[in-house]
Amino acid sequence: MFVAERLYTAEEFWALSAELDHSRLYELVEGVIVEMPRPGLLHGAVVSIIISVLRAFVVPRQLGLVTTESGFILHNDPDVVRGPDVAFVAADRIPAPLPEGWLPFAPDLAVEVVSPNDSAEDIQQKIEEYLRAGTRAVWVFYPKARAINVHRGSTAARLSENDTLDGGDVLPGFAALVRDFFP
């Protein structure tokens, strides 16, 4: 659902964020503020597991920051600000102090959990935006299928629940069974 008819910059979107309905989620897509569907319980449970598993790997090794629904500026003119369900930013890329607003770059890893309201076209658009902006890996979780699509550059792989998800060059040494992400 589109919220406004004029084009906004990432800075204007941030300034407006205090006025937007906080019970809803929004992203800026090519300058247009778009309301995102509220996720359900299964989506939230999977996101929670992903965060827990990633933090258990990242934090003790001081590899960087794991966030949820934080805004990343992926493109300018027109501006694109996406809030992946989960993201990882490598330690050497984290600005100090942490900004209150959007990060002006793409995450190293973007994770999207597909909900029933998500269209295949919207998911593909997000994958392409992340990769074009410099995201090194995009993981797309499909809770109903209990599968994960892993996108790295121009390659993609589908993992089923008996496969192992690895961190590749983004999170070297990370490995987890796909089935462990799904309740």
ChimeraX attribute file (.defattr): number of C-alpha atoms within 10 A of each C-alpha:
attribute: neighborCount
match mode: 1-to-1
recipient: residues
	/A:1	9
	/A:2	13
	/A:3	12
	/A:4	12
	/A:5	9
	/A:6	8
	/A:7	17
	/A:8	21
	/A:9	20
	/A:10	29
	/A:11	13
	/A:12	11
	/A:13	22
	/A:14	17
	/A:15	12
	/A:16	12
	/A:17	14
	/A:18	9
	/A:19	8
	/A:20	14
	/A:21	10
	/A:22	9
	/A:23	6
	/A:24	11
	/A:25	16
	/A:26	25
	/A:27	22
	/A:28	27
	/A:29	20
	/A:30	19
	/A:31	23
	/A:32	22
	/A:33	24
	/A:34	16
	/A:35	17
	/A:36	14
	/A:37	14
	/A:38	14
	/A:39	16
	/A:40	11
	/A:41	10
	/A:42	15
	/A:43	21
	/A:44	15
	/A:45	14
	/A:46	21
	/A:47	21
	/A:48	15
	/A:49	15
	/A:50	22
	/A:51	20
	/A:52	14
	/A:53	16
	/A:54	21
	/A:55	19
	/A:56	11
	/A:57	16
	/A:58	19
	/A:59	12
	/A:60	9
	/A:61	9
	/A:62	11
	/A:63	17
	/A:64	19
	/A:65	17
	/A:66	20
	/A:67	19
	/A:68	16
	/A:69	16
	/A:70	18
	/A:71	25
	/A:72	24
	/A:73	22
	/A:74	26
	/A:75	21
	/A:76	13
	/A:77	11
	/A:78	14
	/A:79	20
	/A:80	22
	/A:81	30
	/A:82	23
	/A:83	21
	/A:84	23
	/A:85	22
	/A:86	22
	/A:87	27
	/A:88	26
	/A:89	20
	/A:90	17
	/A:91	12
	/A:92	8
	/A:93	12
	/A:94	14
	/A:95	9
	/A:96	6
	/A:97	6
	/A:98	9
	/A:99	10
	/A:100	8
	/A:101	15
	/A:102	18
	/A:103	17
	/A:104	15
	/A:105	18
	/A:106	25
	/A:107	32
	/A:108	21
	/A:109	25
	/A:110	27
	/A:111	25
	/A:112	23
	/A:113	22
	/A:114	20
	/A:115	19
	/A:116	12
	/A:117	11
	/A:118	13
	/A:119	11
	/A:120	9
	/A:121	9
	/A:122	10
	/A:123	15
	/A:124	12
	/A:125	11
	/A:126	18
	/A:127	22
	/A:128	16
	/A:129	18
	/A:130	27
	/A:131	22
	/A:132	14
	/A:133	17
	/A:134	15
	/A:135	25
	/A:136	19
	/A:137	26
	/A:138	26
	/A:139	22
	/A:140	21
	/A:141	26
	/A:142	19
	/A:143	20
	/A:144	12
	/A:145	10
	/A:146	17
	/A:147	20
	/A:148	26
	/A:149	16
	/A:150	20
	/A:151	21
	/A:152	18
	/A:153	15
	/A:154	7
	/A:155	8
	/A:156	13
	/A:157	11
	/A:158	14
	/A:159	18
	/A:160	17
	/A:161	16
	/A:162	12
	/A:163	14
	/A:164	15
	/A:165	20
	/A:166	16
	/A:167	16
	/A:168	13
	/A:169	11
	/A:170	18
	/A:171	19
	/A:172	9
	/A:173	10
	/A:174	16
	/A:175	15
	/A:176	14
	/A:177	15
	/A:178	19
	/A:179	18
	/A:180	15
	/A:181	22
	/A:182	21
	/A:183	10
